[in-house]
């Protein structure tokens, strides 16, 4: 790391946690490239569809006990 990078990190670490989280997300996104608008629209549509299913009572929901059991089984497999 360059001295400038290390100094910048030191300064940034003094920011409030929420600001650091936002900045970290922005930096990570810049490494992966920005998502395509169409993928954002697709996710928005999917989230909306799922919300309607939950609201209408047609969604198949899984309780925490079942989810926890499934995870335990999955993680205990060799």
C-alpha positions as CSV (number, residue, x, y, z in Angstrom):
1,X,0.0,0.0,0.0
2,X,1.1,3.5,-0.7
3,X,1.5,6.0,2.1
4,X,-1.4,8.0,0.7
5,X,-3.7,5.0,0.8
6,X,-2.8,4.3,4.4
7,X,-3.4,7.9,5.4
8,X,-6.7,7.8,3.5
9,X,-7.7,4.7,5.4
10,X,-6.8,6.2,8.7
11,X,-9.0,9.3,7.9
12,X,-11.9,7.2,6.6
13,X,-11.9,5.0,9.8
14,X,-12.9,8.1,11.7
15,X,-16.2,8.4,9.8
16,X,-19.4,7.2,11.4
17,X,-20.2,3.5,10.8
18,X,-23.1,4.3,8.5
19,X,-20.9,6.4,6.3
20,X,-18.2,3.8,6.2
21,X,-20.8,1.1,5.3
22,X,-22.1,3.3,2.4
23,X,-18.6,4.0,1.2
24,X,-17.6,0.3,1.4
25,X,-20.6,-0.7,-0.7
26,X,-19.8,2.0,-3.3
27,X,-16.2,0.9,-3.5
28,X,-17.2,-2.8,-3.8
29,X,-19.7,-2.0,-6.5
30,X,-17.0,-0.1,-8.4
31,X,-14.8,-3.3,-8.4
32,X,-17.6,-5.5,-9.8
33,X,-19.1,-2.9,-12.1
34,X,-22.4,-1.3,-11.7
35,X,-25.5,-3.5,-12.1
36,X,-27.4,-3.2,-15.3
37,X,-30.6,-1.3,-15.1
38,X,-32.5,-4.3,-16.4
39,X,-31.2,-6.5,-13.5
40,X,-32.4,-3.8,-11.0
41,X,-35.8,-3.7,-12.7
42,X,-36.0,-7.5,-12.6
43,X,-35.2,-7.6,-8.9
44,X,-37.7,-4.8,-8.2
45,X,-40.3,-6.9,-10.1
46,X,-39.5,-10.1,-8.2
47,X,-39.6,-8.4,-4.8
48,X,-42.9,-6.9,-5.7
49,X,-44.3,-10.2,-6.9
50,X,-43.2,-11.9,-3.6
51,X,-44.6,-9.1,-1.5
52,X,-48.0,-9.5,-3.2
53,X,-47.9,-13.3,-2.5
54,X,-47.1,-12.7,1.2
55,X,-49.8,-10.1,1.5
56,X,-52.4,-12.3,-0.4
57,X,-51.5,-15.4,1.7
58,X,-50.5,-17.4,-1.4
59,X,-46.7,-17.5,-0.6
60,X,-45.3,-20.7,0.8
61,X,-43.6,-19.5,4.0
62,X,-41.1,-21.5,6.0
63,X,-40.8,-21.0,9.8
64,X,-37.5,-20.4,11.5
65,X,-37.5,-23.9,13.2
66,X,-37.7,-25.6,9.8
67,X,-35.0,-23.3,8.2
68,X,-32.7,-23.9,11.2
69,X,-33.2,-27.7,10.9
70,X,-32.5,-27.7,7.2
71,X,-29.3,-25.6,7.7
72,X,-28.1,-27.9,10.5
73,X,-28.6,-31.0,8.2
74,X,-26.9,-29.3,5.3
75,X,-24.0,-28.1,7.3
76,X,-23.5,-31.5,9.0
77,X,-23.1,-33.3,5.7
78,X,-19.5,-34.3,4.9
